């Protein structure tokens, strides 16, 4: 018998939005799992995000992914119905309605950790250096610490901002962690002391590498850029010159965070591997 159930309607909302790969990712997840899905891009006015969200859900929408510049507004809208991850991140990238109320989660950190574990780049003994103290870093601090990494050091062009972000995170978690420290871009400790260096800054968007110190990488260390590209990013090239044994961009993080959103909306976990392979092939073809 043919199902007459209407497809679930989901979307990604942002400004700008035309570049988003989320529709392609979620349609592939839906094909895997048998979910009937319509997934759109929504361009929200910079001063009209709340109204856009309300209209979407009043029209029967099931779930919204949120991208720049609205993750903080989404966090404010979904309070007090925030997941622990969203509470720590103070930003939301996934919205849905449950029992008539708006709920929010942040799946960015989960997506990052899933990809790092897939690559074999992160384990409980890892010493992790995180570059940048903006929204991208805010979303991943908690999940990285949850892996049990030996140390997580946050550095930023303005050291004060890095210390403020750590203070905000610890206040939200109510648990002070001796593994979490902060400093300036040059405050990186002893040479060759990092097993994993993650670029959470926006430097690659501007075609530049972050102005970090040299000799960062321990033996067999990884460098991971949360941005992605058809070619090696400036940060990845910098890391290779500095002795990183392994490098990766953030395409796997993009697919991983989308998979977690898909699970929250549909209670099904898709297989990330073929979707990531498809996106990587499309990127290569676009060069």
Backbone as CSV, one residue per row, in Angstrom:
resi,resn,N_x,N_y,N_z,CA_x,CA_y,CA_z,C_x,C_y,C_z
1,UNK,0.843,-1.194,0.000,0.000,0.000,0.000,0.880,1.247,0.000
2,UNK,0.535,2.227,-0.803,1.286,3.469,-0.875,0.941,4.375,0.301
3,UNK,1.952,4.882,0.978,1.708,5.763,2.117,1.207,7.116,1.643
4,UNK,0.194,7.613,2.328,-0.340,8.943,2.021,0.136,9.982,3.018
5,UNK,1.044,9.595,3.921,1.541,10.526,4.918,2.280,11.669,4.248
6,UNK,1.953,12.887,4.662,2.616,14.056,4.089,4.082,14.063,4.499
7,UNK,4.957,14.544,3.628,6.375,14.594,3.997,6.625,15.584,5.121
8,UNK,7.595,15.253,5.960,8.017,16.189,6.999,8.680,17.387,6.330
9,UNK,8.406,18.569,6.849,9.010,19.766,6.290,10.073,20.279,7.256
10,UNK,11.300,20.358,6.756,12.418,20.904,7.520,13.120,21.931,6.641
11,UNK,14.021,22.694,7.244,14.706,23.746,6.491,15.929,24.220,7.251
12,UNK,16.766,24.959,6.548,17.868,25.688,7.156,17.597,27.167,6.959
13,UNK,17.802,27.949,8.007,17.514,29.379,7.960,18.780,30.155,8.282
14,UNK,19.028,31.198,7.522,20.209,32.025,7.732,20.173,33.239,6.827
15,UNK,21.248,34.012,6.854,21.398,35.175,5.970,22.890,35.518,5.883
16,UNK,23.557,35.129,4.786,23.043,34.532,3.544,22.753,33.044,3.713
17,UNK,22.120,32.435,2.713,21.731,31.038,2.849,21.916,30.231,1.572
18,UNK,22.133,30.903,0.430,22.133,30.182,-0.837,23.282,29.186,-0.956
19,UNK,24.332,29.360,-0.146,25.493,28.473,-0.205,25.293,27.174,0.563
20,UNK,24.244,27.076,1.376,24.108,25.967,2.322,23.996,24.621,1.612
21,UNK,24.724,23.640,2.111,24.659,22.272,1.601,23.693,21.408,2.405
22,UNK,23.026,22.005,3.382,22.139,21.226,4.241,21.025,20.512,3.484
23,UNK,20.369,21.144,2.478,19.320,20.399,1.765,19.829,19.106,1.132
24,UNK,20.985,19.158,0.489,21.535,17.954,-0.138,21.860,16.888,0.904
25,UNK,22.407,17.301,2.034,22.764,16.346,3.089,21.517,15.663,3.640
26,UNK,20.507,16.452,4.001,19.313,15.871,4.624,18.496,15.039,3.647
27,UNK,18.502,15.408,2.368,17.791,14.580,1.393,18.461,13.215,1.253
28,UNK,19.786,13.183,1.339,20.476,11.892,1.294,20.194,11.078,2.552
29,UNK,20.152,11.722,3.704,19.767,11.017,4.934,18.358,10.436,4.803
30,UNK,17.445,11.234,4.255,16.059,10.790,4.103,15.968,9.583,3.172
31,UNK,16.718,9.604,2.075,16.700,8.478,1.145,17.218,7.208,1.808
32,UNK,18.223,7.339,2.661,18.769,6.191,3.397,17.743,5.565,4.317
33,UNK,17.032,6.413,5.039,16.204,5.968,6.164,14.728,5.794,5.814
34,UNK,14.342,6.174,4.600,12.942,6.054,4.207,12.044,7.163,4.712
35,UNK,12.631,8.247,5.199,11.837,9.382,5.679,11.361,10.203,4.480
36,UNK,10.072,10.517,4.460,9.544,11.423,3.435,9.813,12.853,3.899
37,UNK,10.576,13.591,3.108,11.108,14.863,3.586,11.104,15.916,2.492
38,UNK,10.702,17.112,2.871,10.936,18.308,2.079,11.853,19.195,2.913
39,UNK,12.990,19.588,2.347,13.970,20.377,3.094,14.345,21.587,2.245
40,UNK,14.099,22.786,2.790,14.278,24.030,2.047,15.367,24.903,2.660
41,UNK,15.780,25.899,1.904,16.572,27.020,2.420,15.636,28.195,2.658
42,UNK,15.806,28.867,3.802,14.994,30.042,4.112,15.923,31.215,4.389
43,UNK,15.773,32.266,3.609,16.516,33.500,3.846,15.697,34.374,4.796
44,UNK,16.190,34.556,6.018,15.487,35.375,7.001,16.045,36.790,6.995
45,UNK,15.191,37.806,7.055,15.703,39.176,7.210,16.519,39.285,8.490
46,UNK,17.536,40.115,8.476,18.381,40.258,9.661,17.591,40.703,10.875
47,UNK,16.492,41.432,10.658,15.661,41.878,11.778,14.361,41.085,11.871
48,UNK,14.307,39.906,11.218,13.057,39.160,11.184,13.198,37.682,11.474
49,UNK,14.224,37.302,12.238,14.438,35.874,12.493,13.303,35.262,13.320
50,UNK,12.912,35.910,14.397,11.880,35.346,15.275,10.570,35.131,14.520
51,UNK,10.189,36.084,13.695,8.958,35.951,12.915,9.089,34.825,11.895
52,UNK,10.247,34.687,11.288,10.479,33.605,10.328,10.321,32.250,11.003
53,UNK,10.878,32.101,12.186,10.751,30.848,12.933,9.296,30.572,13.282
54,UNK,8.600,31.557,13.788,7.204,31.375,14.175,6.353,30.957,12.975
55,UNK,6.543,31.646,11.852,5.754,31.319,10.661,6.029,29.906,10.172
56,UNK,7.288,29.488,10.238,7.657,28.150,9.787,6.951,27.072,10.594
57,UNK,6.991,27.189,11.904,6.391,26.153,12.736,4.863,26.241,12.751
58,UNK,4.313,27.431,12.653,2.853,27.558,12.570,2.315,26.937,11.289
59,UNK,3.152,26.886,10.254,2.749,26.271,8.992,2.976,24.758,8.979
60,UNK,3.378,24.191,10.111,3.534,22.747,10.228,4.944,22.231,10.073
61,UNK,5.938,23.114,10.093,7.319,22.666,9.976,7.736,21.786,11.140
62,UNK,8.609,20.812,10.858,9.069,19.899,11.912,10.379,20.355,12.548
63,UNK,11.333,20.828,11.738,12.630,21.169,12.312,13.354,22.204,11.492
64,UNK,14.120,23.037,12.182,14.913,24.080,11.547,16.372,23.944,11.947
65,UNK,17.247,23.951,10.962,18.654,24.204,11.227,18.889,25.709,11.158
66,UNK,19.770,26.208,12.012,20.037,27.646,12.109,21.507,27.882,11.830
67,UNK,21.784,28.800,10.916,23.164,29.148,10.613,23.362,30.647,10.816
68,UNK,24.531,31.137,10.455,24.868,32.537,10.735,23.864,33.466,10.063
69,UNK,23.509,34.570,10.751,24.036,35.053,12.036,23.055,34.856,13.194
70,UNK,22.266,33.791,13.169,21.098,33.709,14.047,21.212,32.711,15.205
71,UNK,22.382,32.116,15.435,22.460,31.067,16.454,22.222,31.601,17.865
72,UNK,22.643,32.825,18.149,22.393,33.404,19.459,20.909,33.726,19.622
73,UNK,20.289,34.289,18.583,18.850,34.566,18.645,18.054,33.280,18.839
74,UNK,18.478,32.220,18.176,17.793,30.939,18.330,17.907,30.435,19.765
75,UNK,19.064,30.621,20.366,19.269,30.249,21.780,18.321,31.026,22.684
76,UNK,18.170,32.325,22.423,17.272,33.150,23.221,15.817,32.725,23.030
77,UNK,15.442,32.398,21.791,14.058,32.009,21.511,13.692,30.692,22.197
78,UNK,14.622,29.754,22.229,14.323,28.415,22.736,14.403,28.309,24.252
79,UNK,14.972,29.294,24.919,14.999,29.240,26.380,13.584,29.302,26.926
80,UNK,13.227,28.536,27.961,14.106,27.696,28.782,14.210,26.247,28.319
81,UNK,13.754,25.937,27.109,13.744,24.548,26.639,14.987,24.242,25.816
82,UNK,16.133,24.341,26.477,17.417,24.120,25.832,18.019,22.794,26.273
83,UNK,18.674,22.108,25.356,19.427,20.923,25.730,20.648,21.338,26.547
84,UNK,21.227,20.406,27.321,22.461,20.745,28.038,23.557,21.256,27.114
85,UNK,23.658,20.695,25.912,24.681,21.164,24.968,24.438,22.614,24.574
86,UNK,23.183,22.965,24.325,22.868,24.349,23.941,23.083,25.301,25.108
87,UNK,22.788,24.858,26.314,23.001,25.693,27.494,24.479,26.045,27.639
88,UNK,25.343,25.064,27.456,26.779,25.308,27.558,27.287,26.169,26.407
89,UNK,26.791,25.906,25.198,27.276,26.629,24.025,26.746,28.048,23.964
90,UNK,25.598,28.300,24.609,24.920,29.585,24.517,24.674,29.956,23.053
91,UNK,24.357,28.951,22.277,24.022,29.109,20.864,23.237,27.874,20.437
92,UNK,22.326,28.049,19.486,21.467,26.963,19.007,21.559,26.887,17.490
93,UNK,21.734,25.663,16.987,21.701,25.467,15.536,20.597,24.509,15.097
94,UNK,19.789,24.019,16.056,18.716,23.075,15.743,17.490,23.412,16.580
95,UNK,16.358,23.614,15.911,15.102,23.959,16.575,14.019,22.958,16.191
96,UNK,13.110,22.699,17.136,11.936,21.876,16.861,10.874,22.179,17.913
97,UNK,9.635,21.793,17.611,8.541,21.938,18.568,8.257,20.596,19.218
98,UNK,7.992,20.631,20.525,7.598,19.437,21.271,6.543,19.838,22.297
99,UNK,5.383,19.230,22.184,4.265,19.528,23.076,3.969,21.024,23.120
100,UNK,4.019,21.628,21.944,3.612,23.020,21.810,4.638,24.049,22.210
101,UNK,5.859,23.621,22.508,6.885,24.585,22.897,8.128,24.407,22.022
102,UNK,8.838,25.497,21.823,10.039,25.490,21.000,11.225,24.968,21.812
103,UNK,11.970,24.048,21.221,13.151,23.471,21.861,14.373,23.727,20.994
104,UNK,15.535,23.792,21.650,16.762,24.070,20.921,17.922,23.215,21.378
105,UNK,18.801,22.878,20.427,20.013,22.124,20.732,21.151,22.684,19.886
106,UNK,22.358,22.386,20.281,23.528,22.718,19.487,24.234,21.411,19.140
107,UNK,24.272,21.083,17.868,24.879,19.826,17.434,26.269,20.011,16.831
108,UNK,26.786,21.244,16.828,28.095,21.501,16.213,29.209,20.705,16.888
109,UNK,29.239,20.730,18.209,30.300,20.034,18.926,30.237,18.540,18.738
110,UNK,29.024,17.988,18.723,28.866,16.559,18.482,29.384,16.206,17.094
111,UNK,29.057,17.055,16.109,29.541,16.809,14.759,31.057,16.832,14.669
112,UNK,31.679,17.775,15.365,33.140,17.842,15.382,33.743,16.599,16.008
113,UNK,33.243,16.219,17.175,33.808,15.065,17.883,33.630,13.787,17.062
114,UNK,32.466,13.608,16.448,32.238,12.432,15.616,33.267,12.350,14.489
115,UNK,33.548,13.494,13.870,34.496,13.471,12.757,35.918,13.233,13.246
116,UNK,36.289,13.853,14.357,37.626,13.626,14.907,37.826,12.163,15.290
117,UNK,36.787,11.547,15.856,36.887,10.139,16.221,36.928,9.250,14.986
118,UNK,36.182,9.623,13.952,36.234,8.878,12.686,37.638,8.881,12.100
119,UNK,38.310,10.019,12.205,39.659,10.166,11.676,40.724,9.527,12.562
120,UNK,40.373,9.229,13.808,41.370,8.761,14.762,42.241,9.875,15.296
121,UNK,41.690,11.095,15.294,42.475,12.274,15.675,42.305,12.668,17.134
122,UNK,41.408,12.024,17.856,41.097,12.440,19.220,40.918,11.225,20.103
123,UNK,41.598,11.231,21.257,41.437,10.161,22.244,41.589,10.763,23.638
124,UNK,41.336,9.992,24.693,41.379,10.559,26.047,42.729,11.133,26.467
125,UNK,43.804,10.771,25.769,45.118,11.304,26.123,45.501,12.538,25.312
126,UNK,44.634,12.981,24.409,44.992,14.064,23.490,45.157,15.397,24.213
127,UNK,46.188,16.118,23.819,46.380,17.504,24.236,45.907,18.370,23.071
128,UNK,44.848,19.142,23.321,44.130,19.825,22.249,44.317,21.331,22.367
129,UNK,44.702,21.946,21.252,44.816,23.400,21.153,43.698,23.895,20.243
130,UNK,42.864,24.780,20.747,41.712,25.307,20.008,41.949,26.779,19.717
131,UNK,41.924,27.138,18.430,42.215,28.508,17.991,40.909,29.236,17.714
132,UNK,40.714,30.386,18.391,39.516,31.189,18.179,38.601,31.152,19.393
133,UNK,37.943,32.278,19.649,37.059,32.367,20.815,35.691,32.918,20.443
134,UNK,35.273,32.675,19.195,33.963,33.117,18.742,32.914,32.041,18.914
135,UNK,31.841,32.164,18.138,30.730,31.237,18.262,31.091,29.806,17.925
136,UNK,31.992,29.603,16.957,32.389,28.250,16.586,33.074,27.541,17.748
137,UNK,33.969,28.245,18.426,34.643,27.660,19.581,33.671,27.416,20.724
138,UNK,32.779,28.351,20.932,31.803,28.231,22.018,30.993,26.948,21.911
139,UNK,30.657,26.575,20.674,29.811,25.406,20.477,30.491,24.072,20.681
140,UNK,31.828,24.043,20.729,32.520,22.758,20.771,33.279,22.505,22.074
141,UNK,33.384,23.499,22.937,34.147,23.317,24.176,33.621,22.136,24.998
142,UNK,32.329,22.122,25.259,31.746,21.074,26.096,31.942,19.682,25.526
143,UNK,31.551,19.428,24.265,31.756,18.090,23.701,33.220,17.658,23.660
144,UNK,34.144,18.591,23.413,35.555,18.214,23.433,35.988,17.783,24.832
145,UNK,35.593,18.535,25.849,35.936,18.155,27.220,35.295,16.826,27.606
146,UNK,34.095,16.572,27.091,33.390,15.329,27.426,34.123,14.093,26.923
147,UNK,34.992,14.255,25.935,35.747,13.104,25.433,36.824,12.667,26.410
148,UNK,37.106,13.504,27.416,38.132,13.182,28.390,39.532,13.563,27.971
149,UNK,39.656,14.450,26.978,40.985,14.854,26.516,41.823,15.348,27.687
150,UNK,43.132,15.139,27.587,44.018,15.450,28.709,44.075,16.937,29.000
151,UNK,43.988,17.770,27.960,44.096,19.217,28.124,43.419,19.890,26.948
152,UNK,42.749,20.998,27.214,42.141,21.807,26.160,42.515,23.260,26.417
153,UNK,43.339,23.802,25.517,43.845,25.161,25.663,43.279,26.026,24.550
154,UNK,42.593,27.080,24.927,41.932,27.981,23.981,42.790,29.226,23.793
155,UNK,43.121,29.536,22.530,43.908,30.735,22.265,43.167,31.633,21.280
156,UNK,43.413,32.927,21.409,42.709,33.899,20.584,43.583,35.138,20.406
157,UNK,43.323,35.861,19.322,44.082,37.097,19.073,44.000,38.026,20.277
158,UNK,42.818,38.121,20.872,42.636,38.876,22.110,42.509,37.877,23.249
159,UNK,43.534,37.772,24.071,43.533,36.776,25.146,42.369,36.986,26.105
160,UNK,42.001,38.243,26.336,40.901,38.534,27.251,39.628,37.839,26.823
161,UNK,39.371,37.824,25.522,38.154,37.183,25.031,38.201,35.676,25.257
162,UNK,39.369,35.089,25.104,39.506,33.656,25.362,39.232,33.338,26.826
163,UNK,39.780,34.141,27.743,39.529,33.924,29.168,38.055,34.136,29.506
164,UNK,37.418,35.117,28.878,35.997,35.367,29.127,35.145,34.185,28.675
165,UNK,35.485,33.604,27.527,34.719,32.470,27.030,34.833,31.277,27.970
166,UNK,36.024,31.036,28.476,36.205,29.939,29.426,35.414,30.191,30.708
167,UNK,35.444,31.426,31.190,34.695,31.761,32.403,33.200,31.557,32.191
168,UNK,32.691,31.964,31.032,31.278,31.773,30.724,30.926,30.299,30.640
169,UNK,31.795,29.514,30.031,31.544,28.079,29.911,31.502,27.415,31.288
170,UNK,32.467,27.752,32.125,32.508,27.118,33.439,31.349,27.556,34.319
171,UNK,30.906,28.809,34.159,29.738,29.266,34.924,28.483,28.523,34.484
172,UNK,28.354,28.272,33.180,27.177,27.571,32.669,27.185,26.098,33.039
173,UNK,28.382,25.509,33.151,28.478,24.085,33.469,28.488,23.828,34.962
174,UNK,28.802,24.844,35.751,28.923,24.726,37.207,30.030,23.761,37.614
175,UNK,30.884,23.404,36.665,31.995,22.498,36.952,33.274,23.151,36.444
176,UNK,34.168,23.500,37.330,35.457,24.062,36.918,36.361,22.931,36.468
177,UNK,36.994,23.100,35.320,37.875,22.060,34.797,39.302,22.570,34.737
178,UNK,40.205,21.871,35.441,41.619,22.235,35.385,42.206,21.940,34.014
179,UNK,41.492,21.153,33.186,41.979,20.823,31.848,41.744,21.946,30.860
180,UNK,40.953,22.951,31.218,40.569,24.022,30.305,41.303,25.304,30.675
181,UNK,42.142,25.805,29.743,42.928,27.015,29.975,42.838,27.907,28.742
182,UNK,43.396,29.125,28.854,43.280,30.092,27.760,44.512,30.973,27.683
183,UNK,44.674,31.635,26.525,45.774,32.573,26.350,45.703,33.246,24.996
184,UNK,46.787,33.923,24.627,46.877,34.610,23.344,47.313,33.631,22.258
185,UNK,47.361,34.104,21.010,47.770,33.246,19.905,49.194,32.725,20.059
186,UNK,50.018,33.450,20.763,51.407,33.027,20.954,51.619,32.229,22.236
187,UNK,50.580,32.125,23.038,50.681,31.453,24.333,50.346,29.978,24.149
188,UNK,51.332,29.207,23.670,51.069,27.820,23.286,51.941,26.808,24.026
189,UNK,52.653,27.251,25.033,53.440,26.315,25.828,54.707,25.851,25.141
190,UNK,55.170,24.673,25.527,56.421,24.124,25.011,56.273,23.728,23.545
191,UNK,57.357,23.809,22.762,57.297,23.372,21.362,56.878,21.906,21.242
192,UNK,56.179,21.616,20.178,55.781,20.247,19.825,54.965,19.575,20.944
193,UNK,54.062,20.321,21.537,53.342,19.795,22.701,51.862,19.517,22.446
194,UNK,51.400,19.616,21.170,49.970,19.459,20.898,49.720,18.293,19.956
195,UNK,48.802,17.421,20.378,48.426,16.262,19.569,47.359,16.606,18.537
196,UNK,46.580,17.632,18.826,45.496,18.040,17.926,45.343,19.551,18.022
197,UNK,45.418,20.227,16.883,45.208,21.670,16.815,43.992,21.912,15.927
198,UNK,42.988,22.614,16.475,41.725,22.851,15.773,41.591,24.339,15.499
199,UNK,41.352,24.682,14.254,41.121,26.077,13.897,39.624,26.363,13.919
200,UNK,39.183,27.085,14.953,37.791,27.501,15.063,37.629,28.984,14.750
201,UNK,38.695,29.601,14.253,38.625,31.004,13.866,38.074,31.115,12.451
202,UNK,37.808,32.340,12.021,37.282,32.571,10.671,38.398,32.882,9.679
203,UNK,39.636,32.604,10.029,40.768,33.001,9.193,40.694,32.411,7.784
204,UNK,40.277,31.150,7.678,40.255,30.515,6.364,39.230,31.152,5.436
205,UNK,38.168,31.713,5.998,37.186,32.406,5.170,37.813,33.595,4.464
206,UNK,38.785,34.209,5.112,39.485,35.347,4.525,40.710,34.968,3.729
207,UNK,40.919,33.665,3.519,42.058,33.212,2.739,43.380,33.314,3.465
208,UNK,43.355,33.325,4.804,44.576,33.459,5.581,44.644,32.370,6.646
209,UNK,45.837,32.109,7.104,46.042,31.218,8.248,46.109,32.048,9.519
210,UNK,45.698,31.509,10.666,45.802,32.266,11.910,47.255,32.524,12.282
211,UNK,47.501,33.639,12.947,48.870,34.057,13.274,49.353,33.374,14.548
212,UNK,49.460,32.055,14.502,49.881,31.285,15.668,51.386,31.072,15.640
213,UNK,51.922,30.681,16.789,53.343,30.358,16.884,53.654,29.107,16.063
214,UNK,54.923,28.899,15.767,55.354,27.702,15.044,55.733,26.600,16.033
215,UNK,56.061,25.442,15.504,56.482,24.268,16.290,55.396,23.842,17.272
216,UNK,54.170,23.790,16.776,53.042,23.404,17.637,52.924,21.895,17.795
217,UNK,53.285,21.131,16.788,52.763,19.777,16.623,53.665,18.706,17.215
218,UNK,53.046,17.825,18.013,53.743,16.651,18.525,53.861,15.608,17.408
219,UNK,54.539,14.538,17.686,54.673,13.455,16.722,53.303,12.890,16.365
220,UNK,53.051,12.680,15.078,51.792,12.119,14.566,50.574,12.992,14.862
221,UNK,50.810,14.283,15.071,49.711,15.177,15.440,48.799,15.478,14.247
222,UNK,47.588,15.937,14.598,46.573,16.325,13.623,46.339,17.828,13.673
223,UNK,46.036,18.387,12.497,45.539,19.758,12.387,44.179,19.693,11.708
224,UNK,43.185,20.318,12.322,41.798,20.216,11.822,41.215,21.615,11.682
225,UNK,40.761,21.948,10.476,40.126,23.235,10.221,38.618,23.036,10.193
226,UNK,37.891,23.774,11.020,36.437,23.630,11.050,35.779,24.174,9.784
227,UNK,36.481,24.971,8.994,36.023,25.350,7.667,36.325,24.202,6.689
228,UNK,35.653,24.218,5.535,35.949,23.200,4.530,36.093,23.849,3.171
229,UNK,36.760,23.132,2.271,37.082,23.698,0.971,37.383,22.576,-0.012
230,UNK,37.303,22.894,-1.299,37.673,21.915,-2.319,39.167,21.625,-2.295
231,UNK,39.944,22.547,-1.741,41.393,22.384,-1.654,41.818,22.582,-0.195
232,UNK,43.068,22.265,0.084,43.572,22.463,1.445,43.418,23.923,1.846
233,UNK,42.915,24.159,3.052,42.716,25.523,3.530,44.062,26.153,3.918
234,UNK,44.110,27.487,4.034,45.362,28.118,4.468,45.878,27.568,5.791
235,UNK,44.986,27.260,6.718,45.418,26.693,7.994,46.033,25.317,7.796
236,UNK,45.431,24.495,6.960,45.985,23.165,6.702,47.376,23.253,6.072
237,UNK,47.552,24.164,5.135,48.866,24.342,4.506,49.893,24.833,5.522
238,UNK,49.473,25.757,6.389,50.355,26.237,7.453,50.775,25.076,8.360
239,UNK,49.813,24.235,8.721,50.091,23.111,9.611,51.058,22.119,8.971
240,UNK,50.883,21.858,7.687,51.790,20.958,6.995,53.218,21.494,7.010
241,UNK,53.358,22.796,6.788,54.694,23.399,6.834,55.295,23.326,8.235
242,UNK,54.423,23.355,9.245,54.884,23.364,10.634,55.099,21.965,11.195
243,UNK,54.853,20.944,10.388,55.173,19.592,10.833,54.005,18.732,11.241
244,UNK,52.770,19.167,11.023,51.620,18.317,11.330,51.651,17.083,10.432
245,UNK,51.509,15.916,11.029,51.554,14.675,10.256,50.273,14.449,9.476
246,UNK,49.143,14.994,9.978,47.843,14.744,9.380,47.029,16.036,9.388
247,UNK,46.251,16.267,8.336,45.390,17.445,8.283,44.019,17.057,7.738
248,UNK,43.015,17.826,8.139,41.668,17.629,7.607,40.908,18.939,7.667
249,UNK,39.989,19.118,6.718,39.052,20.233,6.824,37.801,19.778,7.563
250,UNK,36.784,20.643,7.645,35.619,20.379,8.482,34.398,19.849,7.759
251,UNK,34.563,19.272,6.562,33.393,18.754,5.858,32.719,17.632,6.645
252,UNK,33.511,16.795,7.279,32.933,15.724,8.090,32.163,16.251,9.285
253,UNK,32.622,17.366,9.858,31.888,18.008,10.946,30.527,18.485,10.456
254,UNK,30.496,19.076,9.253,29.236,19.544,8.686,28.234,18.407,8.569
255,UNK,28.672,17.267,8.069,27.776,16.126,7.911,27.393,15.548,9.271
256,UNK,28.343,15.516,10.196,28.062,14.972,11.523,27.049,15.778,12.300
257,UNK,27.160,17.111,12.263,26.186,17.921,12.988,24.809,17.804,12.349
258,UNK,24.772,17.652,11.014,23.494,17.464,10.335,22.847,16.134,10.721
259,UNK,23.660,15.100,10.853,23.145,13.787,11.245,22.516,13.833,12.635
260,UNK,23.124,14.593,13.541,22.562,14.716,14.894,21.242,15.477,14.859
261,UNK,21.140,16.519,14.033,19.869,17.227,13.875,18.808,16.288,13.312
262,UNK,19.168,15.509,12.302,18.247,14.557,11.693,17.701,13.588,12.738
263,UNK,18.585,13.124,13.613,18.166,12.211,14.682,17.187,12.892,15.645
264,UNK,17.455,14.136,16.006,16.570,14.847,16.923,15.164,15.008,16.347
265,UNK,15.066,15.196,15.051,13.764,15.409,14.415,13.026,14.118,14.078
266,UNK,13.772,13.087,13.675,13.141,11.885,13.123,13.396,10.621,13.938
267,UNK,14.218,10.702,14.984,14.549,9.558,15.835,15.196,8.425,15.025
268,UNK,15.976,8.793,14.033,16.702,7.829,13.207,18.122,8.355,12.996
269,UNK,19.096,7.452,13.072,20.485,7.860,12.863,20.947,7.423,11.476
270,UNK,21.230,8.383,10.611,21.690,8.022,9.269,23.160,7.636,9.262
271,UNK,23.577,7.013,8.165,24.972,6.652,7.950,25.678,7.852,7.324
272,UNK,26.672,8.361,8.026,27.370,9.559,7.571,28.296,9.266,6.387
273,UNK,28.870,8.074,6.341,29.972,7.785,5.411,29.636,8.045,3.940
274,UNK,28.532,7.497,3.399,28.282,7.733,1.969,27.942,9.182,1.649
275,UNK,27.332,9.886,2.591,26.991,11.292,2.371,28.266,12.130,2.324
276,UNK,29.182,11.858,3.221,30.453,12.569,3.220,31.219,12.305,1.924
277,UNK,31.224,11.058,1.475,31.918,10.724,0.232,31.305,11.459,-0.954
278,UNK,29.981,11.552,-0.981,29.297,12.247,-2.068,29.633,13.732,-2.077
279,UNK,29.611,14.360,-0.897,29.939,15.780,-0.814,31.393,16.042,-1.205
280,UNK,32.283,15.170,-0.776,33.696,15.355,-1.109,33.895,15.240,-2.622
281,UNK,33.202,14.310,-3.252,33.318,14.179,-4.699,32.784,15.417,-5.406
282,UNK,31.675,15.958,-4.900,31.116,17.167,-5.506,32.061,18.354,-5.356
283,UNK,32.705,18.440,-4.184,33.687,19.512,-3.990,34.851,19.378,-4.967
284,UNK,35.324,18.153,-5.141,36.459,17.925,-6.039,36.084,18.286,-7.472
285,UNK,34.855,17.970,-7.866,34.410,18.273,-9.225,34.289,19.771,-9.468
286,UNK,34.097,20.549,-8.365,33.885,21.979,-8.514,35.186,22.763,-8.625
287,UNK,36.315,22.103,-8.441,37.609,22.819,-8.484,37.919,23.322,-9.897
